[in-house]
Amino acid sequence: MRLRAPQLQELLTPGLRCVAELFEKKNYELRIAGGAVRDLLSGVTPQDIDFATTATPAEMKEMFTSAGVRLINNKGEKHGTITARLHEQNFEITTLRIDVVTDGRHAEVEFTTDWQKDAERRDLTVNSMFLGLDGTLYDFFNGYEDLKSKKIRFVGRASERIQEDYLRILRYFRFYGRIAEKPGDHEPTTLQAIKENAKGLAGISGERIWVELKKILAGNHVSHLVQLMYELDIAQYIGLPLDGNLEEFATVTKNIQNLSPKPMTVLTSLFKGKDDVTNLDLRLKISKEEKNLGLFLVKHRQELTKAVGPEPLRPYQDFLMDSREANTNSRIFELLKYQGEEQLLKEMQEWTVPTFPVSGHDLRKMGVTSGKEIGTALQQLREEWKRSGYHMDKEELLSCLKR
């Protein structure tokens, strides 16, 4: 078939036309590969575009250098990737490859000119397609059919693909959450292959796992997919607690629909205490900010809740005003998402943190000279100001002091 999507026309920039001409002159084939093809077929403009070619890295370097094209970042060269820069745009182009040796984490590759062989080494059918710049689709494993029917399948035998790189287990979950229409629509043989190979995830670096896990937590069917991680014995190998609170997780994933929470906010609902956050950090090397958010939510999710009465936001406002930490504001927003308080979240985001109207200078003008007395008086006035809902002005507060 031939794709005639406006999104494809948008990609045909002056830079890409120049690149295409160079390849054509030398009789090397050049096609769009992988995720960008999947996006274009879904009517989405891809953010990143990878290209595949029959030219070897050495041939590409010679061709680009002769044409005076700047090459940048040679880190990918041994894997077959050359990055060229034309018209203020980078083009990442990789030679077709066959995996010669794989160890579940890395692969040793050899170059080929066989498009099907390259497609065979890709993870999922929806990611194994190529697209010519004229819109011709090259689809060796029915990826387009799977995309249309929203099916996620491994290329060839699931266990073989997984054993080439165990991270593909999490990529399966990620794309399921992105493409599948409903939870539970898995091929039993795929789930069996995942279960049998789950232990392989123990050898994958925490950083790589966390990148995938965050994307899973931001997708659809999250509650179903995490439950499946426990059923298939994956959880223990990726830093999740053995006795994760799946009930709380199901509640929170309902609460946060449409609220765009941070991945850590969603994940914390599995945790029963701060040790679970620490263990996750040990395994996945999460950022300091993510760890602190997890600890904050675990500590405050139960007692820091809305007030009964006309001022439901007051507990959150008081907490923020008493806090000495820089990120408290955003952590309270995440707590409100966790609790499913959509309306209060909106109000809290619109609330401007008021400035305490009295300073030590004001007290000195009234004759209070001792530093200790000034500190005590300011604290008492802050409490008074807080009780008034932060409404009392300087005059009212100072008159309290006179009394």
Protein Blocks (a to p, Z undefined) as FASTA:
>chain_A
ZZfbfklmmmmgfklmmmmmmmmmnopacddehjlmmmmmnopacfbdcdddfbdfklmm
mmmmmnopacehjklmmnopacddeehiacddddddddfbdghlaccddddfbfklmmmm
pmbfklmcccdfkopacdfkommmmmmnopacdehjfklmmmmomklmmmmmmmmmmmmm
bghiacfklmmmmmmmmmmmmmpcfklmmmmmmmmmmmghklmmmmmmmmnommmmnopa
fklcfklmmmmmmmmgoklpafklmmmmmpgbfklmmmmmmmnopafklmmmmmmmmmmm
mmmccdedjklmlmmmmmmmmpcbfklmmmmmmmmmmnopaklmmmmmmpccdddfbdfk
lmmmnopabfklmmmmmmmmmmmmmmnoomacfklmmmmmmZZ
